[in-house]
Every structure is written in structure tokens, then in C-alpha cells.
């Protein structure tokens, strides 16, 4: 397993992977519809989306956590 110090990086990688995978699939379908090379287009879009989402989640997760704590009074 990984050392505890890598938890924020692993969280960002896993969370961005899930979000990029789902959103790229949904948006590929909305924009292009179903066609013979749908999965190729989806996975290509996913590769670009995850490359962008990972650093963004890593940067904005702490800010989101702090903001959610403030909004809930914690």
C-alpha cells in the first residue's frame, strides 16, 4: 500500500478519474450521439479530461473542503 502522506494525491487522482470518466462519456454522448466509434471518442476525451481534472482537483480540493466547513458552521 501507499504511505499516508500520499493520501491527498491518491484522493485527487481517484476522484478526478471517476469524474473525468463519467463526464467525458456523458458529454461525448450529448455532443455526438451514439455512433460506431463512440467508445474510441469517449476514451480519447477521457484521456484529455483526466489530464486536466487531476491537477485541478488536487489544487481545489482543500479550498472546497474549507468552504464546505464554513458553510456548514464547522
Protein Blocks (a to p, Z undefined) as FASTA:
>chain_A
ZZfklmmmmmmmmmmmmmmmmmmmmmmmmmnopafklmmmmmmmmmmmmmmmmmmmmmmm
mmmmmmmmmmnoZZ
